[in-house]
Amino acid sequence: MNNKNFYYAVCAAAGFFLIAMTVQGCDLQKMVDVDVPRDVQKSIGSEETISLADSTYEWNRWQDWVSTNSEAFARNIDAGNERVALIESITALGIGALGEVSTTFPGGAVVFSGLSLLAGWFLKKPGTDRVVAKEKEDSYNAGIDKGKAIAATVMDAVEEIKES
C-alpha cells in the first residue's frame, strides 16, 4: 500500500467530504443575494440587495403593497364618481325647479333658455362615461401589468438563484 495516488485520492475525498459537510451546515439562503428592482425598492422601502432567505418576506410585502394601493385607488375613483353623480343630480334638480318658476316673471323663458344653454356646455357629452371607464380600465391594467412585470423579474431572479 505504498501507492501515493491512492493516498492523494483518499485525502481529496476526505477534504471534499469535510467541505461538503461544512457547506451543508451553513444556511445557504442567507449567503445568496437577490437584486431587488428599483421600483420595488421605492414602493416597499426595501434594500437594493436582499438575501434569498428574506426574499419571500419582501415578495409578500410587495404583493400586499400592490393589492392595498390598487384597492385604495379604485375606492378613490369610485368616490370621485359618486361626487360627480351628486353634483349632476343637484344641478338637474335646480334646472328643473327654475324651469317651472321661469314663466312667472317677465323674460324668464329667455333667461332660462340662456342658462340652459350655458349649463349644457358643462354637462357630459354622450359616450363620456365609456371613455372615462376605458381610461380607468387602461390605467388599472397598466398598473397591474407593471406590477406583474416587476414581480416576474423578482421571481425569475429568485428562481435563478435557487437553481444555481
C-alpha positions as CSV (number, residue, x, y, z in Angstrom):
1,M,0.0,0.0,0.0
2,N,2.7,2.4,-0.9
3,N,0.7,3.9,-3.8
4,K,0.8,7.7,-3.4
5,N,-2.1,8.2,-5.8
6,F,-4.3,6.2,-3.5
7,Y,-3.5,8.3,-0.5
8,Y,-4.0,11.5,-2.6
9,A,-7.4,10.3,-3.7
10,V,-8.4,9.4,-0.1
11,C,-7.2,12.8,1.2
12,A,-9.0,14.6,-1.6
13,A,-12.2,12.7,-0.9
14,A,-11.9,13.4,2.8
15,G,-11.3,17.1,2.1
16,F,-14.3,17.2,-0.2
17,F,-16.4,15.5,2.4
18,L,-15.4,18.0,5.0
19,I,-16.1,20.9,2.7
20,A,-19.5,19.4,1.8
21,M,-20.4,18.9,5.4
22,T,-19.4,22.5,6.3
23,V,-21.5,23.9,3.4
24,Q,-24.4,21.6,4.4
25,G,-24.3,23.1,7.9
26,C,-24.4,26.7,6.6
27,D,-27.6,28.5,5.8
28,L,-27.0,29.0,2.1
29,Q,-30.1,31.1,1.6
30,K,-28.5,33.7,3.8
31,M,-25.4,33.6,1.7
32,V,-27.1,34.0,-1.7
33,D,-28.2,37.6,-2.6
34,V,-31.2,38.7,-4.7
35,D,-31.3,42.0,-6.6
36,V,-34.5,44.0,-5.9
37,P,-35.8,46.1,-8.9
38,R,-35.7,49.9,-8.3
39,D,-39.5,50.3,-8.5
40,V,-40.0,47.6,-5.9
41,Q,-37.3,49.2,-3.6
42,K,-39.1,52.6,-3.8
43,S,-42.5,51.1,-3.2
44,I,-41.8,49.0,-0.2
45,G,-38.7,50.6,1.2
46,S,-36.5,47.6,0.5
47,E,-32.8,47.4,0.2
48,E,-31.1,47.1,-3.2
49,T,-29.9,43.6,-2.4
50,I,-31.5,41.1,0.0
51,S,-30.7,37.5,0.9
52,L,-32.7,34.7,-0.6
53,A,-34.0,33.8,2.9
54,D,-35.6,37.3,3.1
55,S,-36.9,37.3,-0.4
56,T,-40.2,35.5,0.4
57,Y,-40.9,38.2,3.1
58,E,-40.1,41.0,0.7
59,W,-42.2,39.3,-2.0
60,N,-45.2,39.2,0.3
61,R,-44.7,42.8,1.2
62,W,-44.7,43.7,-2.5
63,Q,-47.9,41.8,-3.2
64,D,-49.6,43.5,-0.2
65,W,-48.4,46.9,-1.4
66,V,-49.8,46.3,-4.9
67,S,-53.1,45.0,-3.6
68,T,-53.6,47.7,-1.0
69,N,-52.8,50.6,-3.4
70,S,-54.9,49.1,-6.2
71,E,-57.9,48.9,-3.8
72,A,-57.3,52.4,-2.5
73,F,-57.0,53.8,-6.0
74,A,-60.3,52.1,-7.0
75,R,-62.0,53.4,-3.9
76,N,-60.8,57.0,-4.7
77,I,-62.1,56.7,-8.3
78,D,-65.5,55.4,-7.1
79,A,-65.7,58.2,-4.5
80,G,-65.0,60.8,-7.3
81,N,-67.7,59.2,-9.5
82,E,-70.1,59.5,-6.6
83,R,-69.3,63.1,-6.1
84,V,-69.8,63.8,-9.8
85,A,-73.2,62.0,-9.8
86,L,-74.3,64.0,-6.7
87,I,-73.4,67.3,-8.4
88,E,-75.1,66.3,-11.6
89,S,-78.2,65.4,-9.7
90,I,-78.3,68.7,-7.7
91,T,-77.8,70.6,-11.0
92,A,-80.6,68.7,-12.7
93,L,-82.9,69.4,-9.7
94,G,-82.1,73.1,-9.8
95,I,-82.7,73.4,-13.5
96,G,-86.0,71.6,-13.2
97,A,-87.1,74.0,-10.4
98,L,-86.0,77.0,-12.5
99,G,-87.9,75.8,-15.5
100,E,-91.2,75.8,-13.6
101,V,-90.6,79.2,-12.0
102,S,-89.2,81.0,-15.1
103,T,-92.6,81.5,-16.7
104,T,-93.9,83.6,-13.7
105,F,-91.7,86.6,-14.3
106,P,-91.2,88.7,-17.4
107,G,-88.4,87.5,-19.7
108,G,-88.0,84.4,-17.6
109,A,-88.2,82.0,-20.5
110,V,-85.4,83.8,-22.3
111,V,-83.2,83.8,-19.2
112,F,-84.0,80.1,-18.5
113,S,-83.1,79.3,-22.1
114,G,-79.8,81.2,-21.8
115,L,-78.9,79.5,-18.6
116,S,-79.8,76.1,-20.0
117,L,-77.5,76.7,-22.9
118,L,-74.7,77.8,-20.6
119,A,-75.2,74.7,-18.4
120,G,-75.2,72.5,-21.5
121,W,-71.6,73.4,-22.2
122,F,-70.6,71.9,-18.8
123,L,-72.7,68.7,-19.0
124,K,-71.1,65.4,-20.1
125,K,-71.3,64.6,-23.7
126,P,-72.8,61.2,-24.8
127,G,-70.2,58.5,-24.6
128,T,-68.1,60.3,-22.0
129,D,-68.8,57.6,-19.4
130,R,-67.5,54.9,-21.8
131,V,-64.3,57.0,-22.4
132,V,-63.8,57.5,-18.7
133,A,-64.4,53.9,-17.9
134,K,-62.0,52.9,-20.7
135,E,-59.3,55.2,-19.4
136,K,-59.9,53.9,-15.8
137,E,-59.6,50.3,-17.0
138,D,-56.5,51.1,-19.1
139,S,-54.8,52.8,-16.2
140,Y,-55.7,50.0,-13.8
141,N,-54.5,47.3,-16.3
142,A,-51.2,49.3,-17.0
143,G,-50.6,49.3,-13.2
144,I,-51.3,45.6,-12.9
145,D,-49.1,44.8,-15.9
146,K,-46.2,46.9,-14.5
147,G,-46.6,45.2,-11.1
148,K,-46.7,41.7,-12.8
149,A,-43.6,42.6,-14.8
150,I,-41.7,43.7,-11.7
151,A,-43.0,40.6,-9.8
152,A,-41.9,38.3,-12.7
153,T,-38.4,39.9,-12.7
154,V,-38.1,39.3,-8.9
155,M,-39.4,35.7,-9.2
156,D,-37.0,35.0,-12.2
157,A,-34.1,36.3,-10.1
158,V,-35.2,34.1,-7.2
159,E,-35.5,31.1,-9.4
160,E,-32.1,31.6,-11.0
161,I,-30.5,31.9,-7.6
162,K,-32.3,28.8,-6.3
163,E,-31.2,26.8,-9.4
164,S,-27.6,27.9,-9.1
